[in-house]
Amino acid sequence: MIRTPRARALYVGAAAAALFASPAFAQETPTAAAPSTSQATDGNDQTDIVVTARRREETLLNVPIAVTAVTADKLEKTGAIDLTDLQAVSPNTTIKDARGTNSTLAAFIRGVGQQDPVPGFEAGIGIYLDDVYLNRPQAAVLDIYDVDRIEVLRGPQGTLYGRNTIGGAIKYVTKRLPDHFEATVKGTYGSYNQADGIVSVSTPIGDMLRVGVSGARLTRDGFGRDLTLNIPNYNKNIWAGRGTIEFETPDSGLLVRLTGDYTHDMSAPRNGHRLFAGLLTGSPVLSNVYDTNAGLNFPKQDIQAGGLSMSVTAKLSDAFTLRSISAWRQDRSFTPIDFDSTPSVDVDVPAVYRNEQTSQEFQLLYASPKLNGLVGFYYLGAKASTGFDVLLNTTLANLDAYTAGDVRTETESVFADFTYDFTPQFSLSLGGRYTWDNRNAYIYKANFLGGPLYGATSEFGGNPALNLGASTNFRGEATFKRFTPRASLAFKPNANHLFYVSYSEGFKGGGFDPRGSGTSAPISNAAAGRTYQDIYNYLLFKPESVKSYEIGWKGSALDKRLSWALDGFYADYTNVQIPGSVACVIGGVQSFCGITTNAARARIQGIEFEGNAVLARGFAGAGSNVTLSTAIGYIDPKYKNYIGPTGAEVSQYRQFQNTPKWTATGTLAANVPAGEGAVNASTTVAYRSLTHQFEVASPFLDQPGYTLWDANLTYTFGGGRYSVGVHAKNITNVHYKTSGYQYLSANAATGAINYTSTGGVTPTLGKEGIATAFYGNPRQVFGTFSLKF
């Protein structure tokens, strides 16, 4: 656990805030526990959903930010399973499992993100669990249970959310505990023996204390099998739990919320589908895209993650509220990654990731008839380490290109954001954050030979016979400082319309290439040879930043039967970090190296539309309605400059990865009273255009445009206490690629594959040739039930 003196001092400060913030100053009328915001709307009036995008409660219509909010009610009625299901409902958004994993998240919003989970590379989209920032993407594919709502904020959020929200932020908000005893049981059974069970129990203890616990068991057979190891592929085997304690004074002047969560993912490793036969062994292309011939199953796949948090809110007076958010989180992932997906030991990667973080945030909120806002301080101390072997089939027996890294982060920031209402129609928001971001990195790379077991380290059972020497044994430190402002001007001609223009900035932290090879560093002075400074400069990459301009219109009409949010944006994207890994030669031996540079500058522009229309209401009694919800995104990103691996300008040949030009979703839903309850039926069609997996086009991995079709039918009765449902996902069983690996000889400038005279390909890493793909879920049909007591 991280125990820096600064962190200890911050925790003492948090405890003091909880102890000495006196509720006696509160002058509000006594209230019960806050209701779930999921019940603030009947599902048809999206403008009334309450969000906290600006760190204070506001309805969607009043927030001058592009934000999608999905309530627990909608998540349940559409059969949402985990965070990746949000991809379909938010325009210009990609949320997916990272390649080769079941639980590591890769997220992109408006062309900005990060799909490489190795420590040293920072995320471009901030993931928040009850306002606690998750510093690393491992175990961040959060399963949906006990959730109140999920918010997707698009565009830089550097002022209120800090570093690494350069593209946006995703907020997972759990439910507050009710002020009465409640027990809930939810179950799911369906295709591929999907069997999920969730049990939640909460109760008040006296007038001021509430406790609650939840447990989840989530299982599913594989969509395919690993034919070499005879184990499932794309299966699910998860235990998860969450506990909450809430202390609230009768006058609601003080709320202390303690939460703890734990997840243990024992799913089998997820391995890819070869797109051509193995060049060494002839391992075939399998007919089922979810099957694999991967031969690596060491170390045993095992992911554990959890954390504790304490949130304290103390109302000091009618105008001032003090908030403290303290958190500690830890996760560990053992994973075997078989790049070539063949039985041969060729680019097999046993790996482990370990992450730990401690964070503290203080906010002082001010509210008055004309001026509203907050000032705050944030601290994060984190360590992220990894160790992985790259087992290669070369002319040397049992070659292992070993990499270990340890990255320590300390970041502090002060921030403020205020909105002043000049008149009931005009308001101006100004904010800014100053961040100090320190990175301390250790990188070690070496080649080993021999050993009867996999791996160079004892962690992977290694017993190498010969160390061929370290190509990198580096320690470095860098500190980055950034100011990220935000400004918006809003005009609200009446209660049903909001027009706004805004400017915002964000940045993604810099660091040192965790896979870089010091022996590849250019020598600045031939007489002095390769110096530490040469290696430092070569491995270092700077922060990237976005300056974004946005104009938007949120509105409703026809007694809120029609509501919409329309925005257009333009962004300058500079010092774009381009992480990559390539085959390299170290000491005359083929190996595996990282190359990360601030190679690019780009501009991003686009349009987004979200709409909700009540097409019919009251046609079959009170509560009956037919609605149409849409989300459409268009984005036009373009690199203005891009320095390729040879030092040449290659921007005309580069694409934005994981950023389809068009995303569009439409959901037609009907709600009809039936007996003592109501039937809700919905069907959703979602389209995504051509998606590139990397900055260069790939004939193997790029996914052409495709459309998914879902349908849902639920019946809720007993005053909302009971429900049953049937859900169908990907009804037409479309096979679509979400990610992959490729290590093939290609033109350095254009990225075009260098085909041989016979139409074959030439591997650049290993001998089998690597072009393996991972696919989104196939057709699934499952039933659900929910009981509330």
DOTI-931370 format. One record per residue (C-alpha): residue in one letter; x, y, z. Coordinates in steps of 0.2 Angstrom, whole numbers, plus 5000, padded with zeros to 4 digits. Layout:
BEGIN
AXYZ ...
END
This chain:
BEGIN
M500050005000 I500650174996 R501250275012 T502050435007 P502050565020 R501050675009 A499750545007 R499650515026 A499450695029 L497950705017 Y497150565025 V497250645042 G496450805033 A495050695027 A494750625044 A494750795051 A493450855038 A492350715044 L492550745062 F492450935063 A491150985049 S489751025061 P488050985055 A487351115067 F487651245054 A486451165042 Q484751255040 E483851145028 T482251055031 P482550875037 T482550745022 A482650565020 A483950475011 A484150534993 P483150444980 S483950364965 T484050484951 S483450334940 Q481750374947 A481750554942 T481050524925 D479850394918 G481050354905 N480250474892 D480850644898 Q482750634897 T482950814901 D482450784919 I483850664922 V484950724936 V486850724932 T488450784941 A489450824926 R490050984933 R490250914951 R488550974956 E486850914953 E485950984938 T484750914925 L485350874908 L484551024900 N485551144911 V487251074908 P488251164894 I489251004891 A488950854879 V488450714891 T487450554889 A486650494904 V485950314906 T484850274921 A484750104930 D482950084923 K483550094905 L485049984908 E483949854916 K482649864902 T483949844888 G484949704896 A486549794899 I487849684906 D489449794908 L490249954904 T490549914886 D488649914882 L488750104884 Q489650114867 A487950104857 V487050244866 S488450384866 P488950454849 N490750464844 T491150334858 T492150174858 I492150074874 K492749894873 D493749754880 A495649784876 R496349654865 G496749484873 T495849524889 N494149504897 S494249644909 T495449774904 L494549934896 A495050024880 A494050184878 F494050324865 I492950474864 R493050594849 G494550514842 V495550514858 G496050364869 Q497250234873 Q497250044869 D498949994876 P498749944895 V500649934899 P501150044914 G501850214908 F500550244895 E499150354902 A497250334897 G496450464887 I494750434895 G494450454913 I493450314922 Y492650364938 L491850244951 D490850354963 D491950504959 V493550404962 Y494750404947 L495350234941 N497150264937 R497450104926 P496350014914 Q496549844921 A494949774929 A494049934923 V492649844913 L491449864927 D489949744928 I488349834930 Y487449804946 D486849914960 V487050064948 D486050224949 R486650294932 I488150304920 E488650464913 V489750484897 L490550654896 R491250704879 G492650824876 P494150874887 Q493650884905 G495350944911 T494651074923 L493450974934 Y494250804932 G496050834928 R497350744919 N496950594907 T495250654903 I495850734887 G494450644877 G493150634890 A492550544906 I491450404910 K490650404928 Y489950254936 V488750304950 T488150174962 K486450184971 R486250274988 L485550155001 P483650175005 D482950225022 H482050065024 F482449875024 E482649815006 A483249654998 T483449624979 V483749464969 K484149474951 G484549324939 T484949294921 Y485049134911 G485349124892 S486449074877 Y488048994881 N487448944898 Q487549124904 A487049114922 D487149274932 G486549304950 I486549464960 V485949484978 S485849654987 V485249685005 S485149845015 T484449905031 P484450055042 I485150045060 G484250185069 D483950355062 M485650395056 L486550235050 R486250125035 V487149975029 G487049875013 V487949725004 S487849654987 G488649504979 A488649444961 R489149284952 L489349304934 T489649154923 R489549104904 D490248964894 G491449024880 F490849084863 G492148964856 R493548854862 D495448844863 L495648684853 T497448664858 L497148674877 N495348614877 I494748764887 P493448894884 N493749054874 Y492749214877 N492049134893 K491549224910 N491849174927 I491749314940 W491449334958 A491049514964 G490449604979 R490149784986 G489849845003 T489150015009 I488950105025 E488050275026 F487950395041 E486850535039 T486150665052 P484350695053 D484450865046 S485550805031 G486950915036 L488250775036 L488350625025 V489750505027 R489850365014 L491050215015 T491150095001 G492149934997 D492149834982 Y493049674976 T493049574960 H493949414956 D493949364937 M494449184934 S493949174916 A495049084904 P496249184894 R495449264878 N496449224863 G496349284845 H495749204828 R497149184815 L496749264799 F497949164788 A498748994791 G500348984801 L501949004791 L502948894802 T501748754807 G500348774795 S499148804809 P497448824800 V496148964799 L494748904810 S492948914804 N492248984820 V493049154823 Y492849134842 D493948974842 T495848974843 N497348864843 A498348964855 G499548854865 L500048964880 N499148944897 F500449004909 P500249094920 K498549044925 Q497349184920 D496849274936 I496249454939 Q495849524957 A495349704960 G494549804974 G494649964984 L493950064998 S493250244997 M492550365010 S491550515004 V491050655016 T489850795013 A489550925026 K488351065023 L489251205033 S487851335029 D486551375016 A487951435004 F489451325008 T489651135007 L491251045011 R491650875002 S493050755004 I493350594994 S494650475000 A495150314991 W496350164990 R496250044976 Q497349894971 D497249764957 R498349624950 S498149534933 F499049374928 T498749344910 P499449234896 I499449314879 D499749214864 F500049334850 D500149214835 S498749094842 T499548934837 P500148784847 S502048834844 V503048934856 D503149094845 V502849264852 D502049194868 V501849324882 P501649274900 A501249434909 V500749514925 Y500149684929 R500049754947 N499249924951 E498950024967 Q498350194970 T497950314984 S496950474981 Q496250624991 E495050754984 F494350904994 Q493051014987 L492251174994 L490551214985 Y489651374985 A487851404980 S486851564979 P485551634968 K486751704955 L488451624958 N488751434960 G490351334959 L491751254969 V493651264973 G494651104976 F496251004978 Y496650834972 Y498150714975 L498550544968 G499950434972 A500050274962 K501250134957 A501050024942 S502249874938 T502249744925 G503349594920 F503149504904 D504149384893 V504149374874 L504549194870 L505149184852 N505449054840 T507149094832 T508749014827 L509249024846 A508348894857 N507048964870 L507349144867 D506549254879 A506449444877 Y506049494895 T505349664900 A504949734917 G504349904922 D503850004937 V503050174936 R502750284951 T501550434949 E501250584961 T500050714954 E499350864963 S498150994957 V497151144962 F495551194953 A494051304953 D492551324942 F491151454944 T489551494935 Y488851674936 D487051714931 F487051884924 T485151874921 P483951724921 Q484451704903 F486351734902 S487651644912 L489551634911 S490651484917 L492451504920 G493651374927 G495451314928 R496551184935 Y498451184938 T499251014939 W500950954944 D501250784937 N502750684942 R503350514934 N504650404941 A505050254930 Y506150104930 I506250004914 Y507249844912 K507449734896 A508549584893 N508649434882 F508849264890 L509149084883 G508748914889 G507748854904 P506548714905 L505048814909 Y504248974902 G504949144907 A506449224913 T505849264930 S505349154945 E503649234944 F503349134928 G504348984934 G505849034924 N507548954925 P508649034911 A510248964907 L511049124900 N510749314901 L511249384885 G511349564893 A510149704897 S509749814883 T508849934895 N509249964913 F508550134916 R507850244930 G507150414925 E506050554933 A505150684924 T503850824930 F502550904919 K501551054924 R499951104915 F498551234916 T496951174909 P495551314908 R493751304903 A492551434899 S490751434893 L489351554889 A487551494890 F485951574884 K484351514890 P482851604882 N481651504892 A481451344903 N481451234888 H483051284878 L484951304882 F486151374869 Y488051374874 V489751394867 S491251334876 Y493151314876 S494051184886 E495751104887 G496450934893 F498050844893 K498650664895 G500250634905 G501950604898 G503150474903 F504450344898 D504250214885 P503950054896 R504549944882 G505950054874 S507649984871 G509150094877 T510250024864 S509150104851 A509450274857 P510350394845 I512050444850 S512150634851 N514050634853 A515050504844 A516650534855 A515650514871 G514650364865 R512850334870 T512550424887 Y511250414900 Q510550584893 D510350504876 I509350354883 Y508350474894 N507850584879 Y507450434868 L506350344881 L505450504886 F503850564878 K502950724882 P501150754887 E499850774873 S498550904874 V496850954866 K496051124864 S494251104860 Y492951224854 E491051174856 I489351254852 G487751164857 W485951174858 K484851074871 G483051094871 S481251014873 A479651054865 L477850994864 D477650984883 K479350884883 R478750754871 L480250804860 S481950834868 W483650844860 A485450894862 L486450954847 D488251004847 G489751034835 F491551034840 Y493251074834 A494851024842 D496751054840 Y497650894846 T499550924848 N501050814854 V500050664850 Q500850514858 I501050364846 P501450204856 G501950054846 S502949894847 V504049824833 A505249684830 C507049734833 V508749664834 I509749684850 G511549614850 G511249524834 V509649434842 Q507849464836 S506849544850 F505349654854 C505449834857 G504349984860 I504450144850 T503450294857 T503550474851 N502550634851 A502450614832 A500850694827 R499750854827 A497950844822 R496350924820 I494650844825 Q492950904820 G491250834821 I489350844825 E488350744838 F486450734840 E485450644854 G483550654853 N482050574862 A480350584855 V478650524863 L477750474847 A476150424857 R475550444874 G474050374884 F473350274870 A473150124881 G472850204897 A473950304909 G475750264907 S475650204890 N476850274877 V477850244862 T479650334861 L481050344849 S482750384855 T484250424843 A486050454845 I487050504829 G488850554828 Y489950614814 I491850644816 D493150704804 P494850684812 K496450724802 Y498250724805 K499150884800 N500850814804 Y501450644807 I503250594808 G503450414803 P504750284809 T506050344796 G505850524801 A504750564785 E503150654785 V501750524782 S500150614788 Q499350574772 Y499450394775 R498850394794 Q497150364801 F496350384818 Q496150214827 N494550154835 T493650304828 P492250264815 K491750414805 W489950384808 T489050304823 A487150294824 T485950214836 G484050214836 T482850134849 L481050114847 A480150074863 A478350054869 N477650044887 V475949974889 P474949944905 A474549754907 G473649684922 E474449744938 G476049804929 A476749864913 V477549784897 N479049874890 A479649824872 S481049894863 T482149864848 T483849954845 V484849964828 A486650024830 Y487750064815 R489650094815 S490650144799 L492350084795 T493550064810 H495450064809 Q496249964823 F497950064821 E498550224813 V498950134797 A497650044787 S497649854789 P496849734776 F496749604790 L496149704805 D495149844799 Q493249824802 P492049884788 G490449964793 Y489249854802 T487549854810 L486949774826 W485149734830 D484449704848 A482749684855 N482049674873 L480449634881 T480149664900 Y478649654912 T478649744928 F477349724941 G476949724960 G477249914961 G478949894952 R479549764964 Y479549624952 S480049604934 V480449474921 G481249504904 V481849424888 H483349504878 A484149464862 K485849544857 N486549544839 I485049454832 T485849434815 N487449364822 V488649484814 H490449444816 Y491449604819 K493249634824 T493549744839 S495449734840 G496949624835 Y498849604833 Q499849624817 Y501749604815 L502049594796 S503249674784 A502449834778 N503049994769 A503750114782 A502850264775 T501150204769 G500950054780 A500449944765 I500849764767 N502349704758 Y501749554749 T502949424742 S502949374723 T501749234727 G500549344737 G501149294754 V501749394769 T503349414779 P503349404798 T504349534807 L504149454824 G504249264826 K504049144812 E502249104811 G501649274805 I500549374816 A498849434811 T497549384824 A495849464828 F494649474842 Y492849494839 G491249564847 N489949454855 P488949344844 R487049324845 Q486449304863 V484749274870 F484449274888 G483049294901 T483049404917 F482049414933 S482149544947 L481349524964 K481249664977 F480749644995 
END
